[in-house]
Each structure stands twice: as structure tokens, then as C-alpha cells.
Amino acid sequence: MLAKQLQKALNSSYPRHF
């Protein structure tokens, strides 16, 4: 799924908050 790709992009852009 794209979830992993999205998480990777989010982690790269924003700090891990979730």
C-alpha cells in the first residue's frame, strides 16, 4: 500500500509524532 510510502515521506518532512 501507499501507507508506507506516505509515512516515509512524512517522516522525512515532519518529525515522528505518531
Secondary structure as GFF3:
##gff-version 3
##sequence-region A 1 18
A	DSSP	alpha_helix	2	13	.	.	.	ID=ss1
###
